[in-house]
Every structure is written in structure tokens, then in C-alpha cells.
Amino acid sequence: MDSKQFVAGLVEEMQRLFADLGEMETLESESGGQMEIITLLKLAMTSELEASELAAHWLPTTPEHDAKLTLAQQVGDEMRHYHLIGLRLEELGEDLSDFDALAEGYTPLYQYQRSLTTTVERIAGGPFASEAIAEVRNQQFIDYCESLGDSETARLYREVIQPEEVHHHKMGREVLEKHATTPELQQLAGEAMRNTLAIADELRTLFEKTTGLPALPVS
């Protein structure tokens, strides 16, 4: 299959899954129902830190220049998001002097994605799929913040964080279109994307409900 057709098919597959999400389903799943803005922002800091560390971990062993560029940009952007979210929490009165975003350890999704070894797997699971999930989650968070009258947090996400996450996904899509050119590579990319969707906290319940398959256990 032509690589662009293949990647377009992956996008359609994700969009079908996302279309079944409730208005706040990703936020509720990710937070375990703790729908306070402070809690959601702290969870976002964990996600941003993990995304940055993961891209940095992959960078030295990813040979393709365009993939390196995608990962390098993600490292910087995600850490800047982490910093901006921290500043917003402090504006909301939170003392972050003792806050550790990784106090409970790395998430199952990070552990899975860290094990990926090929460029197409890394890009499919990371910038391509994870940032597509982030786009959906961020839009739900923007809407939620606006519904509660927190226009400043909504503005931070709408004007800064969301556009950059969308750009990461676009860059990931372009890398896959260039490099996922054989049936073997396309199989690896497809599996990495689907495993990411199955493991992600925001989508685990929906994945089980939609596919009839249990979410993947990750040690």
C-alpha cells in the first residue's frame, strides 16, 4: 500500500475511535473522575514531562534526520509546556516547591513506548498517536475550563499548547508518510499506534468498548 494511503487509513481509524468519546471522557478517564482544574493541570505536567523525556530518549538512536528534527522539537516544546503549566498552577495558588510530577513512577504508556526500537514505531506511537490523543484531551480541557470561567487556563491551552501539539502530530504524520513504505514497516507502525491507543489512560475504556478487546497489560 502507498505510504500516504496507509497513514491516511491510520488517521481515519483514530478519528473513528475519537468520535465515540463523550464530551469529557478523556478528562474523566485520565483523572479517575477527579475533575478539578488543579488535579488536571498536575496530570498534564506529568504527561508533558514524560513526552519530553521519551523523545529525548529516542533521539540519539533515531538515525533519520527528519525524525530527529521531529523528536528534538518535541523535547523542547513539551518541557516549555511543563514550565508554563507550572506557572499557571502557581497563579492559581498552588505551592509546587515539593511537587514531583513523577512521584508515582512512569505511566504504563511511557514504559511501553520506551521499549519501541524502530523509527516508524516510535513516531507512530509518539508524535503521531499520542499527540492526536493530546489534541482531543486538550480541546475537552479548554471547553471544561471555559465552562467553569477559567479563561486564563483555557487561553494558555488554546493559544500555546494546543497548536504545538497539533504541529507535533502533523510532523509525525509526515515522517510516517516518508518512511512507512513497506508492508513490514506499516505493520510495525500500525501496531504501535493501536497499542498506544489501547494503553493510554484517556482511551483505555473506550478501546475495550469499541474493539471488544481488553486493554493491553503493561508491567
N, C-alpha and C positions, 0 to 999 in steps of 0.2 A: 504494500500500500504506500502511496505517496506520503511523505512525512507530514506535509501540511494537512492533508486529509485526515491522517491519523491523529494529529494534535487537535484538529477541529472536533473530531469524534470524542476525544477526552474532555474537551470543554463542554460539549453537549451533555456528556454523561454527568459531569459535576453539576451543571445547571439544572438537570432533571432532579437530582438529589436535593439541591438547594431550594427548588420550587416547592418542595413538600414541607419546608420548615415553617413553624409557626412564627408569629411576629417577634417573639422574644426567646425563641427556643435555644439559640446558640448561647445566649447570655445565661439562661436558666440552667442549661446543662453544664456549662463551664464552671459556674459558681456554686453548683449544688443547691440552687434556689435562693442563695443569699444575694438578693438584688439591690444591695446598697452600692452607691456610686464609689464609695471608698474601697469596698471589697473588690469591685470590678476593676478599678484602676490598679490595685495592687496585683491582681491576677494578670492584668495587661503588662505590668512591669516584668513579671516572670516570663511571659511569652516573648516579650521584646528581647530580654537578656538571653534566653535560650536560642532564639533565632540568630542573634548576632554571634554567639559562641559557636553555634553549629556551622554557620557559613565560614567562620574563621578556621574551624577545624578542618573543613573540606578544602579550603583554598590551596594549601601547599601541595596537595596530591591530586588536584584537578588540572590536567595539562592544557585543555583548550582555552585559548585566550579569551574568547567571548564569554565562556562560562566563568573564568576567573574574574572578569570585569563585573559580571552579574553578582557573584558572591561578595566581591570586595565592596561594591556599592551597598549591598545589604548589610554588611558588617557595620559600616558607618551609620547608615540610616537608622537601623534598629537600636543602636546604642544612643543615638540622639533622641529617638522616641522615648527610650527608657529614662533619659535625663529630663525631658520635657514633662513626662507624666509625673515624675517625682516632684518637679517644681509645682505642678498643679495640685498634687496632694498636699504639699506644704501650704499652698494658698488656701486650701480647704481646712487647714488647721491640724494636719497630721504631722506628728514628730517621727521622722524617718531615721533618726540617729541610730537606732538599733534594728532597723528593718533589714531583713535578709530575704531577697526575692527567691533564693534557692534553699531556704531553711528546711523545706520538706524533701529536698533532693530534686533531681531532674525528673521530668514527666516521662511517662511511657513513650510518648511520641518522640521526644528528644532521643531517648535510648534507642528506639528503632531506627530513626533516621541517621543517627551517628554511625550505625553499622553498614550503611549503604556504601558501596565501593565504586560503582561506575558513575560517570558523569551524567548519563541520562537518568539514572535512578535518583541521584542527588537533586538534580534540577526538577525532576517530576514531583518528587516528594516535598522539596523545599520551596523555592520561589514559585513554582507553578501551582501546586496544590495547596500548600499551607497558606500562601498569600491570597489565594482565592477564598479560602475559608475566612481569613482575616478580613477580607473585604466585606463579606456578608456579616460577620460579627460586628465589625466597626460601624456599619450602617445601622444595625439594630441598636448599638450603643448610642450613636448620635441621636436617633429617634427617641430613645429612652431618656437621655439627658434633657432633650428639648421638652419632653412631656413633663419633666419634673422642674423645669425652669432653670436648669443649669446650662445657660447659654455659652459660658466660657469654656467648659469642658467640651461641649458639642462643637464649638468653633475650632478648638485645638485639633480635634479628630477630623472635622470636615475639611479644614484648610491646610493642614500639615500632614497628619499621619495617614489618613485615608488615601490621598493622591499618591503618596510614595509607596504604599503597599500595592496599590493598583499598578504602579510602574514596575515594581519587582515582579509581579505576576506576568506582565507583558514581556519583560526581558526574559523570564524563564520560558515563556511560550516560544519566543524567537529562537532561543538556544535549542529547544527540543525540535523545532521545525528544521533546524540545520543539521542536527546530529542523530536524531532517531530515525535512521534511514533504512534499517534492515529489520526483518521480522523479529530477530533475536533482541535487538535493541528496543524495538517497540514493545515487545513482551515485558522486558525489564521495566521500562518506563510506565507502562500500564499497571503493572503490579505495584510499583512504588506509589503511584497516585492512589490506587484503591486501598492499599494498606494504610496510607496516611489518613484517608477518609474514615477508615474503619477504627483507627486508634484515637483520632482526635476527640477530646472530651466534648467539644461542641456538637459533634455529629454522631457519636457512638450509638445513641439510642435510635436515631433516625436511620442509620445504616442497617441496624438489625431489623427494624420495622420494614424498611423498604426492600431489602435484599433477601430477608429471611435467614441470613447468615449471622452467626454470633460474631461480635467484635473480637478482633484478634487479641489473645492474651499476650502480654509483654512482660517479661521478667525484669 
